[in-house]
Amino acid sequence: MNRRRFLKYAGATAAVAGTSALGIDYYLSRSPASNLTQSYTSTAKTAENTSTLDLTPPVIKDFQWQPTRVVNGKVYDATISFSVEDEQSAVADVSAELEDYVPTIPSRAYSAESPRTLGLTPSQTPGKVVTYCAQVGNLKGGKEYRATIEATDSAGNEATAQLETPYVREFENIAGKDKILVGAHYMPFLAEGTWAADWNTSNGTPLLGTYDSGWELAVSKHIDWATGHGIDFFTLDWYGTESITSPYFNWSSVNVRAFTENPLVDDIQFMIMFDSSALLSFPLDIDSSANRKVLQDCFTYIVDNYFEHSSYLKIEGRHAVYFWASIAWNGNIKGILDTFRGIAKSRGYDVFFIGDPVQFYDPSPNRIAPYDAVTQWANYSFTNPGFDRFVESVTDSYYQQWSSMSKGLGVHFVPSVLPGFHRIANPEWPVLPRSAERLRNQIQVAMKHIDPSLPLALVTTFNDWTENTQVEPSVEDGFSYLQVIRDELAGS
C-alpha cells in the first residue's frame, strides 16, 4: 500500500587548524578534492635553429586546496597551492582563477560569486620548480568551486590544470548545539521512474528545481540547509530492495545509499524509516507468514547495511528505527517487534523503536506499549474540511492524552509538527493550508509536550512535495520554514 492509500486508511567557531572538531582537522578528515584535470599545448616560438626549440610544456604539480578558516564546518578562507616545473625553459607567466562550479542545479539555489583572479605568491626557491600559493577569503559557499591554473614558459608552451573543490557549506552547522534533538522526515523517492516522478506540482517550486534524489549536489544542499537550521537528523524513507521485494522498490535502497555515501553525511545523523505500507498486501496483516518473512528479511537488510554507518542515529545508545504506517498494522505488534529485537541482538545491536500508532483517536495501550517511543505522522484530519481552524487546539489536547498514556506505559512520546497538507492527487481530501505561521504555532504546541527524558521532536517533512508538507526552501517561500525551525526549535 503506498502512502496515499495508507493516509486515507489512517484518516479513519571560529576555528583554526587543530582546535575544533568542526574546524580544520574535521574538514581535512573528509574526502579530498579528486577531480583534477590537466591539458598541455605547445606553441613554441619560431627559431632559426629548430633543433634547439623547446616543445615541452611546463608541468603543474601538487595542485591543492587547503581550508584555513573553518567555523562549525563551513569554510570561509582557503589556500590554493601548486608548483610549476619546466626542465628546458624558464616559467614566464602563471595565472590562477577561482569560479563557481555548479553543474546540476539552478543559480537561484546558491549565492553566485564572480570569478576571482587570484594573487599568486611564488616561492624564492631557485631551480626549475617554482611553488605558488594564493589566499582565497570570504567564500559564500553553497556549492563547489573550480580553480584553473594556466602556466606558460618562455618558449611559448602552455599548460592548464583545473581542480574542483569539495562542496563548501553555505551555512554553519548548528545541529547539536541546542537541547532538543530535531529530526525531519526525508523522502529519497524523487527519481525518474517512480510514482513520485511528477512530484514538481503546484505545491511549489524547489530552489533546486526538479531534482533527482540521487544527485550528490542536491543531497549536499539538503544536508547543508537542514543542519544549518538546527535539524539534527533525517529519517530516510525506505521501501525495500529489488532482491527482497520487486524491481519497483529498488530505487529506495539506491537513493538511500546515495545519501549515506554523500561527502557531507558526517554533518548529519540519519535513521531508517521502515515503510511497511509499500511492502505488505492490504490490510497490513503482520501475522501472515508471507508478510512476516518480508518484514524480517527487510529488517535484517536494514541492520546489516546501515547500522554500522558512523552517522546512524542512536537514541539512549541504541540504534533507532522508525516504523511508518504502524498505525495500520493488524496482528501481534509486540511479537513482530520482539522478532526484530532478536535479529538485531544476534548481530550485536540494541535497538530503539519508534512507531506511529496514534492519529487523532484514542489508541489502545496495547498498540503503544511495544515501542520505545510513539508519535503521529501528521496533524491532519481527512474528514473535516474546517479542520484548519482548530488543528492546534485539537493537537494540544491529544498530545496531552497520548503523552500521559505513554508515560504510564514507560514509553516516550515524541510530538511532530508540519506546515500544512495538500495531496493534489486526492482532491476529495481536505486541504490544511500551509504557512510559516502554522508551522510556528505547531512547534509552540509541540514544545509544551516535549518529553524531558527524551527531548525529541519530528518535522513532517523536509521534502515531501507530493503532500505539501515540505520545509525545503522554495522559490515562493525561500527559507522561511527552515528559519522558523531555527528560531523555535534550534534556539531552545
BAROTI-80685 format. One record per atom (N, C-alpha, C): y, x, z. Coordinates in steps of 0.05 Angstrom, whole numbers, plus 5000, padded with zeros to 4 digits. Each point is the difference from the previous one (the first is absolute). Example, Ala and Ser with C-alpha at 12.3 -4.5 7.8 and 13.67 -1.06 7.14 Angstrom:
488652645156/502449825000/502450185000/502149934986/502450165001/502249855014/
! end
This chain:
497650175000/502449835000/502550185000/501749964981/502450164999/502149905020/502350155002/501949945020/501249724998/500549904976/501249744997/498149785010/497450044994/498049805009/499850015030/500050245011/499850035029/502349885014/502550054990/502349905014/500149705000/499149874978/499849715000/498049915021/497850155003/498049935020/501250045028/501350225004/501050075026/502449825008/501249864980/502249835007/499149775015/497449914996/499149805020/500850195023/543558425078/499650205015/500950234989/501749885007/500750244984/497950215007/498750124979/497950195006/500450254984/499250225011/500050264986/497250105000/499550214985/497350094995/498550045027/497749885002/498250045023/500849865025/501949814999/500949885025/499349715003/498849864981/499549725002/497549924984/498549815012/497749894985/500849864975/502549914999/501049884976/502150174987/499850265005/501950194988/498650174979/500750254998/499050174978/497050045002/498950065023/497150045002/498549764991/501049765007/498749754992/500149984969/502350054989/500349974971/498250204985/499950245010/498450204985/497049965003/499249835019/497149945002/499149804978/501949894986/499349814979/499350144974/499249834981/499350124974/502450124986/499850254992/502350134986/500449894972/502350064989/500449934972/498050144982/498749854983/497950134984/500649984970/502049854993/500749964971/501950214991/498950224991/501650234991/499350064971/502049994983/499550064971/501950224991/499150154981/501650224988/499750004970/502150084986/499950044971/501650244993/499350134978/501350254992/500649994970/502350114993/500750024971/501250284996/499650114976/501150264994/502149964978/502550075006/502249994981/501350284999/498350204996/500950285002/502250064979/501950165008/502250084983/499050184977/501349984977/499250174978/500850295005/498250184993/500650295003/499050144975/501250234995/499250164976/497150105003/499350085023/497350105005/498449785013/498649844983/498649775011/497750075019/499150264998/497950085018/500950015029/502650015004/501050015028/500949735010/499649794984/500849745009/498449915024/501349885020/498749885023/499549714993/497549934997/499349724994/498749875024/500050135023/498749895023/502149875019/499749745004/501949865017/499650085030/502049955016/499750055029/498049805012/499150065024/498049835014/501349905025/499949745005/501149885024/497649975020/500350125023/497750005019/500949905028/498049925016/500549935028/502149785003/499949804982/502049785001/499349825023/501849975020/499449865024/502349815009/499249795013/501849815012/499550015030/502050065016/499750055029/502049835015/499249785014/501949865017/501150175022/502549975006/501350175021/501249835022/500649744994/500949825021/498649734997/498449945020/498449754999/500549855026/500749754998/500549835024/498249764998/498249975020/498149785000/498649964973/499150224989/498549994976/501649994974/502649975002/501749994976/501250274995/499750094975/501150264992/502949954991/501850145013/502949994993/500850254983/499050235008/500750254986/497550154993/500150164979/497750164991/500950254986/498250184996/500550244985/498050014976/501150074977/498350054977/500150304995/497650114997/499850294995/498050064978/500450234987/498350084978/500750294994/498350124983/500650274990/499750004970/501550184987/499850044971/499250294995/498050034984/498950274994/500050054970/501050234992/500050074972/499450304997/497850064986/499150285000/501550174979/501549884981/501250164979/503049985000/501249775005/502949974998/501149905026/502550045004/501449915024/500349705000/499949885023/500549715002/503049964997/500749844980/502849974993/501349755012/498549785001/501249755009/497949835013/500649885023/498249825013/501649765010/499049764996/501349765010/497949815013/501049845018/498249815014/501449735002/498549784997/501149735002/498049835015/501149825016/498349815015/500949724992/498049834994/500649724992/497949815011/500749745000/498049805008/497650004982/497649955012/497649974984/498649755010/500449784986/499049745008/498849864975/497550064994/498949914974/499249714998/499549865023/498749744998/501649775012/502350045012/501449785013/502949994990/501249765002/502849974990/501950155018/502350074989/502050165014/501249865024/499849735000/501149855023/498550045025/497650124998/498350035024/500550265015/501950164991/500650255014/503050074995/501050185016/502850084996/500150234980/501249944977/500250204979/501850235008/499350234991/501750245005/500450144973/502450094996/500550154975/498550265000/499150094976/498750274999/501850215012/498850185014/501550225013/499450274987/502050144992/499750274992/500150175026/497950155005/499750145025/501250284999/501450075021/501050275002/497950195009/499350194983/497850195006/501050255013/498550095019/500550265014/497850194993/500550204984/497950194992/499550215022/497650105001/499450225019/501250264989/500350195018/501150264992/497750204996/497649894999/497750184996/500150124973/500050274997/500050124973/497349964986/499950044975/497649984984/500149774981/497749924989/499949804979/499349725011/499949975026/499649745012/502449935017/501249784993/502449915015/499349735013/500549985026/499449765016/502649845004/499849744997/502349835002/499549785021/502149905012/499749775017/502649834997/499649745005/502349814998/499749805023/502249935012/500149815022/500649724988/498549805009/500549724992/500549845025/502349875001/500749855025/500649714995/499949845022/500749724999/498449844980/497450035000/498349854982/499849715010/500349824981/499949715007/497149915003/498250124984/497249935002/499349734988/497749895008/499049764988/498650044973/499250254994/498950074974/499050285001/499050094978/499350284995/502350134985/500150265000/502050154985/498550194981/501550084979/498950204981/502050224998/499150245005/501650244997/499350144974/502050084985/499650144974/501350275001/498450214994/501150274998/499950094971/502150124991/500150124974/500950295003/498450184988/500650295002/500050124972/501950174995/500350144974/500350305005/498550164984/500350285003/502050114979/500750255001/502050124983/499250004971/497449974994/499049994973/500149724988/500849805017/500249734990/497549835004/498050105014/497649845006/500649825024/498949754997/500649805021/497449915013/500349925025/497849885015/501149765016/498449805002/500849765015/497749925018/500749925024/498049905019/501149765014/498349805005/500749765015/498249955023/501249915022/498449955024/500849725010/498049835003/500449745012/499450015030/501949915016/499750025029/498249785010/499150025025/498849765012/502149785003/499049765006/501949785006/501750075024/502649954998/501850055022/500949735011/499649965026/500649755012/503049924997/500549744998/502749895000/501049955029/498149925017/500749935028/498650185019/501250055022/498650145022/497849825011/497850125008/497849855010/500549945030/500649745006/500649925027/497649865013/497849974985/497649875011/499150155025/499249865020/499050125024/502250085020/502549954993/502250085018/501049765017/498549785001/500749785017/497549925016/500349795016/497949935018/498049804988/500649894977/498349794988/498550124976/497449954998/498550074977/500349784979/501350074978/500649804979/498250044976/498549804993/498350014976/500949804979/499450064975/500749814978/497549984982/499449764992/497749954982/500850104972/498250164988/500650134975/498049924979/501049914977/498249904979/499750204977/497850144998/499650194978/498749884976/500549744996/498649864978/501849964975/502350134999/501849974978/499250194978/498149924983/498950174980/499149844976/500050124977/499249874975/497249905002/499649754992/497349895000/499149865026/501849975019/499449865025/501249725000/499249845019/501149735001/503050005006/501050235010/502950025006/501550154978/498850034977/501350164979/502749884991/500349735004/502549874993/501849965024/499850195018/501349975026/503050004999/501250114980/503050024998/501149734992/500449825019/500849734994/502849955009/500849755001/502749935008/500550045030/497950105014/500350065028/501950245004/500650144979/501850235003/499250234981/501850204999/499550234983/500050255017/497750145002/499950245016/501950214989/501150165018/501650234990/498350184983/497450015006/498250184984/499249884974/500849754994/499149884975/497149905003/498849944978/497249905000/498250245002/499550085024/498550255005/497049945003/498550214998/497150005005/499550125027/498349875016/499550105028/498750275000/499050094978/498850264999/501950234993/502549934993/501950214993/500850165025/499750264997/500650185023/502949975009/501849994981/502949995007/500649745014/498849774991/500649755012/499050005029/497650105005/498950025027/501850185017/500950224989/501750185016/502649865008/501149844981/502449855007/499549805022/497749874999/499349805021/499850135027/498750235001/499650145026/502850095010/501650114982/502650095007/501749775011/500249784985/501649775009/499049885026/497449975002/498949875024/500550175025/499250255000/500350175024/502950075005/501649994979/502950045003/501449775014/498649775003/501149775014/498349925024/498350185009/498649955025/497249884999/498949964975/497349904998/498050235004/498349975020/498250215008/497550024983/499049764991/497450004985/499949774981/498350034980/499349784982/497249915005/499549744997/497249904998/499549984970/498050144990/499450014972/497949794993/500949804983/498249784992/497750124984/497649955010/497650124988/497949794994/499249984975/498249794990/497250104994/499350245004/497450104993/500050204978/497650074990/499750204979/498249894978/500050134978/498349924977/497150005008/499150205014/497250035007/499149795020/501849905016/499249815021/500449714991/502149954985/500649734992/499749964970/502250044986/499949974971/502350174988/499950054973/502150164988/502849895004/500249735005/502649885004/501550125023/498550085021/501250105024/500350305001/499250144979/500150295000/502850105004/502049864990/502750105002/500950015029/498849845018/500850005028/499650285012/497650114998/499550265012/501450224984/500349964973/501450204984/502950035009/501449785004/502850015008/500450075029/498149935017/500150105027/499750305001/498250104983/499750294998/502650134990/501349884982/502650104990/502050025023/499849815019/501850015023/499150235019/497550015007/499050195020/500250294990/500350044973/500250264989/502950074992/501949825007/502750054993/501150245015/501850174988/501050235014/501649935025/501049765003/501649925023/498349865022/497449984996/498449835018/500150105029/500650265004/500250105027/502449895015/501949884985/502449895012/499549735013/497749874995/499549735009/497149985009/499549795015/497249945007/499149754984/497449964999/499049774986/497449905013/499449754996/497549895008/499049834977/497449954999/498949834979/500249705009/501049844982/499949715004/497749894984/497849945013/497549924988/500349714991/500349964974/500649734989/497449874992/498749875019/497449884995/500149754982/502449884997/500249764984/499350044971/500450254990/499450064972/497150084996/498550025022/497350114998/497949795005/500649805015/498049805007/500349744985/497849864996/500249744988/501249805020/501449804989/501449815017/498149775008/500049915025/501550095023/499050275009/501650145017/499350275008/497950005022/497649964991/497749995018/499050295005/500650105024/499350275007/497250035011/498649775001/497250015011/497950024978/500849944975/498050014978/499250294996/497550054993/499050274997/501550154978/500649864978/501450134978/502850085008/501449825014/502850075008/500050225021/498150005018/499950215021/499550274987/498350014980/499550254986/502550114987/501549824986/502550084988/501950115021/500449865022/501850085021/499250275012/497450035006/499150255012/500350234980/499349964975/500350224980/502950084998/501849804999/502850064997/501150145025/499249915023/501050135024/499050295002/497550044993/498950275000/501650184981/500749894977/501650154981/502750085012/501349805014/502650055012/499850235021/498049995017/499650215020/499650274987/498250014980/499250254988/502250124983/501849844989/501950104980/502950025011/500749875022/502750005009/500550105028/498049975017/500550065029/500650305005/499050184983/500550285004/502850094991/501449824987/502750084990/501950065023/501550214998/501850085022/502149805006/500749824981/502149805005/498949725008/497449995004/498849745007/501049915027/500849755002/501249905025/497949965022/500750105023/498349965024/501749865021/498949795011/501349855022/498350035024/501350095022/498550065025/497850214994/500650184981/498150214994/497749914982/500149764990/497749894984/501049934972/498350044980/500649944973/500449704996/502349924989/500749724998/499249894973/499149755000/499449854975/501049725004/501449904979/501149735001/498249834982/499049775010/498349824985/501749764990/500850024975/501549784988/498249774992/501049765005/498549754994/497849945021/500150145023/498049955020/500449725013/502449884995/500549735009/498049814986/499050074977/498249834984/497150075004/499450195016/497250075005/498549775014/497749944989/498249805013/497450145008/499349985026/497650135009/500450175025/498250185004/500050175025/502050234997/502549955007/502050214997/499450245018/499349955024/499450225018/497750164990/498049874988/497650144990/500750194977/501749914981/500650184978/501850235009/501949945019/501750225009/498450205017/498049905015/498350195015/498450174980/499149884978/498650164979/501950224990/502549934994/501950194990/500450225021/500249935025/500450205021/497750195001/497649894996/497650175000/499950194977/500949914976/500150184977/501950235005/502449935011/502050215006/498950195022/498849905021/499050165021/497850204990/498449904982/497850174989/501150244985/502549994992/501450214986/502050155018/500049945025/501650145019/502849895004/500549754993/502749885002/500049775020/502249975014/500649755014/502149854985/499949745000/501749844983/501749805016/502349934987/501849805011/500449794978/499149755006/500049794980/502249805004/501649954979/502149805000/499249784981/500149755010/499349774983/502449814999/499849814981/502149804997/498949715003/498849945023/498749745004/501949795010/502650054999/502049805009/501949944978/500749744996/501849924978/501149735007/502049985017/501349755007/498149775006/498050065017/498349805011/498850125026/498549845014/498950095026/497250124995/499850265000/497450134993/498149995024/497550014994/497950025021/500150285012/499750025026/499850275013/497850164988/497949874990/497750154989/500750144974/502249914987/500950134975/501950235006/501150015024/501850225008/498550225014/498249935018/498850195018/498650244987/498849974976/498550234989/501850234991/502649964997/501850204990/501250165022/501250234992/501650165019/502949905000/500849894977/502749884998/500049784979/501849815003/500149784980/502949964992/500349894976/502649954988/499749774981/502249924987/499949814978/501250134976/499149924976/500950134976/502949934994/500649745000/502749914991/500949765017/502550015008/501249785014/500949794979/498149844990/500549834977/498349755002/501149784993/498549754999/499649904971/497649934994/499449904973/500449704997/500549875022/500049705000/502649875006/502050165008/502649885009/502350114983/501049854981/502250114983/502550075016/500449885023/502450075016/499650215021/497850144996/499250205020/502150215005/501550074980/502050225002/502149945021/500449745007/502149945019/499250065029/497450035005/499250045028/497850215003/499650174979/497850195001/500250195023/502350095007/500350205022/499349875027/500849755004/499449875026/497049945002/498749924978/497249955001/498550275004/500950214987/498750265003/500350095029/502349975012/500450075028/498149865018/499649744996/498249845017/497150094997/499150044975/497250084996/499650285010/501950184996/499750275009/499650015030/501549835014/499649995029/497249915008/499049804986/497449905005/497850214993/500250114977/498050204991/500050255018/502450085007/500350245016/498749965027/500549765012/498849945026/496949984998/499049864979/497149984997/498750274996/501250164983/498950264994/499950185024/502150005015/500150165025/497949925019/499549745003/497949905017/497250094992/499750054974/497450094989/499850314998/502150145009/499950294998/500550104972/501449844984/500650074972/503050034997/500950204984/502850034995/501049804979/502549925003/501249824980/502150164984/500049984974/501850154982/501749804984/502649975006/501649824984/500550114972/500449814981/500650084972/502649864992/501250124979/502649894990/499950014970/501649824987/500250014971/502849904992/500950074976/502749924991/500149734987/497749894992/499949754985/497349974986/499749784985/497449974986/500549814976/499050094977/500149834976/497850094981/498049834998/497850064981/500449854974/501250134980/500649874975/497649884987/497750135003/497549914987/499149735012/501049935023/499349745013/502549845006/501149874980/502649865003/499849775020/497649915007/499849785019/500450095029/499950265004/500450115027/503050005007/500749935024/502850025009/501050284998/502650034996/501350264999/501350055027/499650235011/501550095023/502150194990/502549914997/502150164988/500350275014/500250214984/500250275012/502950095004/500450165020/502650125004/499750225021/501850195000/500050215020/500549885028/501549785001/500549875026/497549875011/498449894982/497549885009/498250225011/499850234987/498450225011/501150095027/502650025002/501250085026/499349805022/500249744994/499349805020/497050015008/498350054980/497150035006/499550245018/501350224994/499650245017/501049945028/502249865003/501049945027/498049835016/498749814986/497949845013/497650185007/499250174981/497750185005/500550185024/502450105002/500650195022/499649885027/500249735002/499549875026/497150005008/498250054980/497249985005/498550264994/501550224998/498750264998/498350065025/497550074995/498250075023/500950275011/500950015025/500950265011/497850215002/497549915001/497850195001/499250094972/501049874979/499650084972/502549914984/502150155002/502549924986/499850044970/498949794987/499350014971/501049754987/501250024977/500949774984/499350054971/499449794985/499250014972/502049864982/500650124977/501849884980/498349904977/500349744993/498649884977/502149954979/500250164979/498550244993/502050214990/499050234994/501850204987/500549934971/497949924985/500349984971/498349784987/499649785013/498649784986/502049824986/500750084976/501949854983/498949744991/497449965000/498749764990/500649775019/500650065026/500549795019/502850015013/501650184989/502850025009/500250085030/498150155009/500250105028/500850295001/500850124978/500550284999/502650075014/500050245012/502550125011/500750254984/498450064980/500650234982/502749964987/501650214997/502649984987/499949874973/502049844994/500149864975/502850024988/500249934974/502650004986/501849805013/498949775008/501649785011/501050055028/498350125017/500650025029/500350295010/499550194982/500350285009/498150065023/501050145020/498450085024/500549825024/501049754995/500849845023/497849935019/497549954989/497849935018/499050245016/499850234987/499350245015/502150075020/502549954994/502150065020/499749825024/499249754997/499549825022/497850115018/497850094987/497850125015/500950255015/501650164987/501050245014/501849935024/501749804996/501949925021/498649865024/498149824993/498849835021/497550105012/498450154985/497550115010/500050305005/500950144980/500050305002/502050095021/502049845005/502050085020/499249935029/497649895003/499149905027/498850235016/
! end
